Amino acid sequence: MAAYEEPPDTDIVHPRKRHSIWINRPSFNELQFQEIHEESTKEKTSLGTKISRFVGRQQCTSQSLKGFFRRVIPILDWLPAYDIKRDLMGDCAAGLTVGIMRLPQGMAYGLLATLAPVYGLYTVFFPAIIYAMMGTSRHISVGSFAVVSIMTAVAVDRVVEETRPKEGPYNEGLERAKIASSLAFLVGMIQFVLGALRLGFVSTYLAEPLVRGFTTGAAFYVFNSQFKYLFGIDVMRYSGPFAIIKTFIDLFSNLASTNLSELIIALVNLIALVSVKELQDKYKDKMKYPIPLELFSIVLTTLVSHFARLEERYGTNVVGKIPTGLPLPSLPVFSYMESMIMDAIVIAIVTFSVSVSVSYIFAKKNNYEIDANQELVALGSMSVVGSFFLCYPAATSLSRSLLQEISGGKTQLTSLFSCVFILIVLLFIAPLFYSLPKSCLAAIVVVALRGMFRQFKDIKVLWKYSKIDCMIWLVTWSSTALLGVDLGLAVGVVFAIMTVVVRTQKPDCSLMGKIPGTDIYRDVAYYKDAEPIQGIKIFRVHSPLYYANSDYVKSTLYGKSKLNPPEILRTRAKAETKRIKMETRAKKKEVRRRKKMSKHPKLDEEYEMTSNNTTIVNDHKKDLIEQLNQVENHNHHNDNGNVESIETTLEDGTHSLVLDLGSVSFIDCVGISALKSIIADYEKIGINVVIAHCKENVREMLLQSGFMKQVGLDRMFVTLHDAIQQISSDLEGHSVNKFAPEHISGAPGGDASYEMKDLCNLDKGADRDQLHVEMNE
């Protein structure tokens, strides 16, 4: 799995030549567009029809059977075309190199799985043969893997505690191997069924940050499990939440009983392996083949342990007798499987996700294709077959796969050549490792974790590019390290899915502006050159519109546009109530005045003389108010009697709202109800709402739901620019400046000029007050 890498900095950027684009066409709404361009009708077929067609295409002929076997067993396809001159030497050399590495890792990881080392050798042998025949990747190396080994150990420990008899003979080593092989059978069957059902897409739910965080957290468990061998002390194995903390406490409480011989062996191997590997990494470009350090470590340590008689003199814990030959096939124990179903599901998904991720990396690098579904079938088959030979669940080894690729391996024959080396060891050489100290194998396991611990570098890169992905990595790592590999993976998957839900539940919404001189519209918050269009609000939603985010999108629209219809209606209602109250008080005051004047005729005559002087001014005031009310209440009616409120404006001159749905990938019934509510709310305050740039599936959903019959296809435009152009054209065509007199004369005291600018834009509140002030002047 490739680590995250920052893109290289380029000092010189060569700008590409810009080309001018000139397009001259009419603006289209959906009604006009469909009148000219007819849609192609999609054939709707039932499930039964699809099944019958599929069955009808299946023919039981020799050619179809041959094609089927070539798909299921890809080696039948590529082996006849194998280029011996070009690929054979590279495959042989890489096979020997990987085989040398398989030997120590198989023994060490078998010990990690709480099994005898020989079962680790079985696991790197049998599954690799099956995958070489059925896999589609040419470079991955399957067999034992540290993370899967520790997950197997957790399941085996639990089942052993549940099934161990209280009395009587009990061969715990053999029973552990049977439990592990039963787990491998379950894992293989799950993967095989998923592959047969073409469900390879399930790996997409394990994103790369999640997998890398999980493997890093599992590396802590692997490291934790090796303490008993590194220090040569008895440490109780814990499982479940906070197992690592409990193990550390147990370790430090028994530190005084450390076996110095095992500690010295572990330290010497650790220092030697780490030092040489660091030098090897530094000069890897100059080395054609890597040094088989682990093999040298095992051989030398075994020789020292044998001739120094470390087991007899110092009580060093050694591997012991390793049986020669291959195990006879036997059925797994099905009674163990019921309690391991969840473990099998987790291991099946993890092994498939890791394998497919590594396979895609090498396939992209070497220019060939990977079939995820066939990979599931191959991984499942190798685990099922391996379970008959006492193998525990196998997976792809990251380090061995990389070694196989850089050593010159071209095809899966590399795995077969490496298995030949393991076969020779199993048949003839295995007993020679009797005196091998387990602390040496523990040191090999710990050094192999260097790559996983280096994944902490991901945090810096992810934080720079995507804080959400960084949080997925951290949550998965911390939950795996603290809660266990099974719960940790579950927490990571749930958290990753929740990030997707949250991001769609509170999507990015923006007000758009036009780049001058173009038909390009961009977010006004991100582009300084993006200019809002006078009188038109453009609102874009960057996510699906469905039940989880419809209310948020609606409230965001009201907030960003600063046009909240319910709030505006409440404000208008309050103003209207206040006006009615003032008029009522004025009428009552006039009634009281007239009653008072009727009792004092002289005061009434003086009042009439004073009022005559202002009659002309009041007449002019009434004329102006009547013209103002005429403009405010004027609505043009089309032939159908529908009110066109495009000239009706608010305080900021807004008369239209465009909903850009170009980024909406799908919409549900709740989202459609939200659109209806938005359109109805804005119509109440006189704002025209149109829709632009709908995807085909969204438009089809709006049509099928009856939404467009209620709203009208003339309100849906093909592109955002079409909508803006049409609104601007309609606005010019419905200009109401003819209602605004430029000059009003005849007021007392001289020629009184009142220039009424754009009466159609006057509001019922603020502009009325401004007009009254002008008249009073």
Residue pairs with C-beta under 8 A, 6 or more apart in sequence:
1 208
1 211
1 212
1 354
1 357
1 358
1 361
1 398
2 361
3 454
3 455
3 457
3 458
4 457
4 458
4 461
4 462
5 461
6 461
6 464
23 519
26 32
27 717
27 721
27 722
27 723
27 725
27 726
27 729
28 36
28 717
28 718
28 719
28 722
29 713
29 714
29 715
29 716
29 717
29 718
29 722
29 723
29 726
30 699
30 708
30 713
30 714
30 716
30 717
30 718
31 712
31 713
31 714
31 716
32 714
33 718
34 713
45 53
58 64
69 76
70 76
70 77
71 77
71 374
72 134
72 374
72 377
73 133
73 134
74 133
74 134
74 135
74 136
74 374
75 132
75 133
75 134
75 412
78 411
82 88
82 411
82 413
86 410
87 410
87 411
87 413
88 413
89 408
90 407
90 408
90 409
90 410
91 408
91 409
91 410
91 411
91 413
91 414
91 417
92 417
93 289
93 407
93 408
94 403
94 404
94 407
94 408
94 409
94 414
94 417
95 409
95 413
95 414
95 415
95 416
95 417
95 418
95 420
95 421
96 417
96 418
96 421
97 289
97 290
97 292
97 403
97 404
97 407
98 141
98 400
98 403
98 404
98 407
98 409
98 414
98 415
98 418
99 417
99 418
99 419
99 420
99 421
99 422
100 292
100 294
100 295
100 421
101 292
101 294
101 295
101 399
101 400
101 403
102 124
102 141
102 143
102 400
102 418
102 421
102 422
103 121
103 294
103 295
103 298
103 421
103 422
103 425
104 294
104 295
104 297
104 298
104 441
104 444
105 120
105 124
105 143
105 144
105 294
105 397
105 399
105 400
105 444
105 448
106 117
106 120
106 121
106 123
106 124
106 125
106 143
106 144
106 422
107 117
107 118
107 120
107 121
107 298
107 319
107 433
107 436
107 441
108 117
108 120
108 441
108 442
108 444
108 445
108 448
109 120
109 123
109 144
109 145
109 146
109 149
109 445
110 116
110 117
110 118
110 119
110 120
110 121
110 123
110 144
110 149
110 392
111 117
111 120
111 229
111 438
111 441
111 442
111 445
112 146
112 149
112 150
112 153
112 222
112 225
112 226
112 445
113 119
113 120
113 144
113 149
113 150
113 152
113 153
113 156
113 180
113 392
114 152
114 153
114 156
114 157
114 176
114 237
115 156
115 173
115 176
115 177
115 180
115 392
116 173
116 177
116 322
117 319
117 322
117 433
117 441
118 322
118 323
118 426
118 430
119 177
119 180
119 390
119 391
119 392
120 144
120 149
121 422
121 425
121 426
121 430
122 327
122 386
122 389
122 390
122 391
122 426
123 143
123 144
123 386
123 391
123 392
123 394
124 143
124 144
124 394
124 422
125 143
125 419
125 422
125 423
125 426
126 382
126 385
126 386
126 389
126 391
127 142
127 143
127 382
127 383
127 385
127 386
127 391
127 394
128 141
128 142
128 143
128 382
128 394
128 415
128 416
128 418
128 419
129 415
129 416
129 419
130 378
130 381
130 382
130 385
130 386
131 140
131 142
131 378
131 379
131 382
131 412
131 415
132 412
132 413
132 415
132 416
132 419
133 412
134 374
134 377
134 378
134 381
134 382
135 142
135 374
135 375
135 378
135 379
135 412
136 359
136 369
136 370
136 371
136 374
136 375
136 378
137 355
137 358
137 359
137 362
137 363
137 370
137 375
137 412
138 362
138 363
138 366
138 368
138 409
138 410
138 411
138 412
139 359
139 362
139 366
139 401
139 404
139 405
139 409
139 414
140 355
140 358
140 359
140 362
140 396
140 401
140 404
141 396
141 397
141 400
141 401
141 403
141 404
141 414
141 415
141 418
142 355
142 379
142 382
142 394
142 395
142 396
142 397
142 415
143 394
143 395
143 397
143 400
144 392
144 394
144 395
144 397
145 351
145 354
145 394
145 395
145 396
145 397
145 398
146 218
146 219
146 222
146 445
146 448
146 449
146 452
147 214
147 215
147 218
147 219
147 222
147 350
147 354
147 395
147 485
148 347
148 350
148 351
148 393
148 394
148 395
149 222
149 392
150 218
150 221
150 222
150 225
150 485
151 218
151 343
151 346
151 347
151 350
151 393
151 485
151 486
152 180
152 183
152 347
152 392
152 393
153 225
153 237
154 239
154 343
154 484
154 485
154 486
155 179
155 183
155 340
155 343
156 176
156 179
156 180
156 183
157 237
157 239
158 239
158 339
159 179
159 336
159 339
159 340
160 172
160 175
160 176
160 179
162 339
163 175
163 336
164 170
164 172
177 390
177 392
178 332
178 333
178 336
178 390
179 333
179 336
179 340
180 390
180 391
180 392
180 393
181 332
181 333
181 386
181 387
181 388
181 389
181 390
181 391
181 392
182 332
182 333
182 334
182 336
182 337
182 340
182 387
183 336
183 337
183 340
183 343
183 344
183 347
183 392
183 393
184 332
184 383
184 384
184 386
184 387
184 391
184 392
184 393
184 394
185 332
185 337
185 383
185 384
185 387
186 337
186 340
186 341
186 344
187 344
187 347
187 348
187 351
187 380
187 383
187 393
188 379
188 380
188 381
188 382
188 383
188 384
188 385
188 386
188 387
188 393
189 380
189 384
190 344
190 345
190 348
190 380
191 348
191 351
191 352
191 376
191 377
191 379
191 380
191 383
192 376
192 377
192 380
192 381
192 384
193 380
194 200
194 202
194 348
194 352
194 376
194 380
195 373
195 374
195 375
195 376
195 377
195 378
195 379
195 380
196 377
198 373
199 373
199 376
200 356
200 371
200 372
200 373
200 375
200 376
201 372
202 349
202 352
203 349
203 352
203 353
203 356
203 357
203 372
205 493
205 496
205 497
206 349
206 350
206 353
206 493
207 469
207 472
207 496
208 357
209 458
209 462
209 469
209 470
209 472
209 473
209 476
209 496
210 472
210 473
210 476
210 492
210 493
210 496
211 350
211 353
211 354
211 357
212 455
212 458
212 473
213 455
213 458
213 472
213 473
213 474
213 475
213 476
213 477
213 480
213 492
214 350
214 476
214 477
214 480
214 485
214 488
214 489
214 492
215 354
215 452
215 455
216 452
216 453
216 455
216 456
216 477
216 480
217 476
217 477
217 478
217 479
217 480
217 481
217 485
217 488
218 452
218 480
218 485
218 488
219 449
219 452
219 453
220 244
220 480
220 481
221 243
221 244
221 480
221 481
221 484
221 485
222 445
222 449
223 446
223 449
224 243
224 244
224 247
224 248
225 237
226 442
226 445
226 446
227 233
227 235
227 247
227 251
228 234
228 235
229 262
229 266
229 317
229 438
229 439
229 441
229 442
230 262
230 263
230 266
230 439
230 442
230 443
230 446
231 251
231 255
231 258
231 259
231 262
231 263
231 266
232 258
232 259
232 260
232 261
232 262
232 263
232 316
232 317
232 439
233 251
233 254
233 255
233 257
233 258
233 259
234 254
234 257
235 247
235 250
235 251
235 254
236 247
236 250
237 247
238 246
238 247
238 250
239 484
240 484
241 482
241 483
241 484
241 487
242 482
242 483
243 484
244 481
244 482
245 482
259 314
259 315
259 316
259 317
260 314
261 310
261 314
261 315
261 316
262 316
262 317
262 437
262 438
262 439
263 439
265 301
265 305
265 310
265 316
265 437
265 439
265 440
265 443
266 439
266 440
266 442
266 443
269 297
269 301
269 439
269 440
269 443
269 444
269 447
270 443
270 446
270 447
272 293
272 297
273 293
273 294
273 297
273 443
273 444
273 447
274 447
274 450
276 291
276 293
277 293
277 447
277 450
280 287
280 290
280 291
280 293
284 290
289 407
290 403
290 406
290 407
294 444
297 440
297 443
297 444
298 433
298 436
298 440
298 441
298 444
301 436
301 437
301 440
302 432
302 433
302 435
302 436
302 440
304 310
305 311
305 316
305 318
305 435
305 436
305 437
306 434
306 435
310 316
310 318
310 435
310 437
311 317
311 318
311 435
316 437
316 439
317 437
317 438
317 439
318 434
318 435
318 436
318 437
318 438
319 433
319 434
319 435
319 436
319 437
319 438
319 441
320 434
321 431
321 434
322 430
322 431
322 433
322 434
323 430
324 426
324 427
324 428
324 430
324 431
325 426
325 427
326 389
326 426
326 427
327 389
327 390
329 388
329 389
330 388
330 390
331 388
332 387
332 388
337 344
342 486
343 486
346 485
346 486
346 489
346 490
347 393
348 380
349 489
350 395
350 489
351 379
351 393
351 394
351 395
351 396
352 375
352 376
352 379
354 395
354 396
354 398
355 375
355 379
355 395
355 396
356 370
356 372
356 375
358 396
358 398
358 401
359 370
359 375
359 396
360 370
362 401
362 405
363 369
363 370
365 405
366 405
379 394
379 395
382 394
383 391
383 393
383 394
386 394
398 451
399 448
399 451
404 414
404 415
458 473
459 470
459 473
459 474
462 469
462 470
462 473
463 470
468 499
468 503
471 495
471 499
472 492
472 495
472 496
472 499
475 491
475 492
475 495
476 488
476 489
476 491
476 492
476 495
476 496
479 487
479 488
479 491
479 492
480 488
480 489
480 491
480 492
481 488
482 488
483 491
501 548
503 543
504 543
504 544
504 546
504 548
504 549
505 548
505 549
505 552
506 549
506 552
507 541
507 542
507 543
507 549
507 552
507 553
508 542
508 543
509 539
509 540
509 541
509 542
509 553
509 556
509 557
509 560
510 523
510 524
510 525
510 526
510 539
510 540
510 542
510 560
511 523
511 524
511 525
511 532
511 537
511 538
511 539
511 540
511 560
511 561
512 521
512 522
512 523
512 524
512 530
512 538
512 539
512 540
512 660
512 720
513 521
513 522
513 523
513 524
513 527
513 530
513 531
513 532
513 533
513 538
514 520
514 521
514 530
514 531
514 533
514 724
515 521
515 522
515 527
515 529
515 530
515 531
516 529
516 531
519 721
521 530
521 538
521 660
521 720
521 721
522 529
522 530
523 530
523 540
524 530
524 531
524 532
532 538
533 724
533 728
534 653
535 649
535 653
535 654
535 655
535 656
535 731
536 654
536 655
536 656
536 657
536 658
536 724
536 727
536 728
537 561
537 563
537 654
537 656
537 657
537 658
538 658
538 660
538 720
538 724
539 557
539 560
539 561
539 657
539 658
539 659
539 660
540 660
540 662
540 663
541 553
541 659
541 660
541 661
541 663
541 664
542 663
543 549
543 663
543 664
543 665
544 664
544 665
544 666
544 667
544 671
545 553
545 661
545 664
545 666
545 667
545 668
545 671
545 674
545 675
546 666
546 667
546 668
546 670
546 671
547 668
547 670
547 671
550 670
550 671
550 673
550 674
551 674
553 674
554 674
554 677
554 678
557 678
558 564
558 565
558 567
561 654
561 657
562 652
563 650
563 654
563 657
563 682
563 685
563 687
565 681
565 682
565 684
565 685
565 687
566 681
568 650
568 685
569 684
569 685
572 764
575 764
575 765
596 603
597 603
597 604
597 607
598 604
613 748
614 748
616 746
616 747
616 748
617 747
617 748
617 775
620 744
620 746
620 747
620 752
620 775
621 775
623 744
624 744
624 754
624 756
624 771
624 775
627 739
627 740
627 741
627 756
627 759
628 759
628 762
628 768
628 771
630 739
631 736
631 739
631 740
631 759
631 760
631 762
632 762
632 764
634 736
634 739
635 643
635 644
635 645
635 648
636 643
636 644
636 647
636 734
637 643
637 644
638 644
644 688
644 730
644 734
645 655
645 683
645 686
645 687
645 688
646 655
646 656
646 688
646 727
646 730
646 731
646 734
647 655
647 731
647 734
647 735
647 736
647 760
648 655
648 686
648 687
649 655
649 686
649 760
649 761
649 763
650 685
650 686
650 687
650 763
651 763
651 766
653 761
654 687
655 686
655 687
655 688
655 731
656 687
656 688
656 689
656 690
656 727
656 731
657 682
657 687
657 688
657 689
657 690
658 689
658 690
658 691
658 692
658 720
658 723
658 724
658 727
659 675
659 678
659 689
659 690
659 691
659 692
660 692
660 693
660 720
661 667
661 691
661 692
661 693
661 694
661 695
661 698
662 692
662 693
662 694
662 695
662 720
664 694
664 695
664 698
665 695
665 697
665 698
666 697
666 698
666 701
667 675
667 698
667 701
667 702
668 701
669 705
672 701
672 702
672 705
672 707
675 691
675 702
675 707
676 707
676 710
676 711
678 689
679 689
679 711
682 688
682 689
683 689
688 727
689 715
690 715
690 716
690 717
690 723
690 726
690 727
691 711
691 715
691 716
691 717
691 723
692 716
692 717
692 718
692 719
692 720
692 722
692 723
693 717
693 718
693 719
693 720
694 702
694 716
699 716
702 708
702 716
708 716
717 723
717 726
735 760
736 759
736 760
737 758
737 759
737 760
739 759
739 760
740 756
740 757
740 758
740 759
740 760
741 756
742 755
742 756
743 753
743 754
743 755
744 752
744 753
744 754
745 751
745 752
745 753
746 752
754 774
754 775
756 771
761 767
762 768
762 771
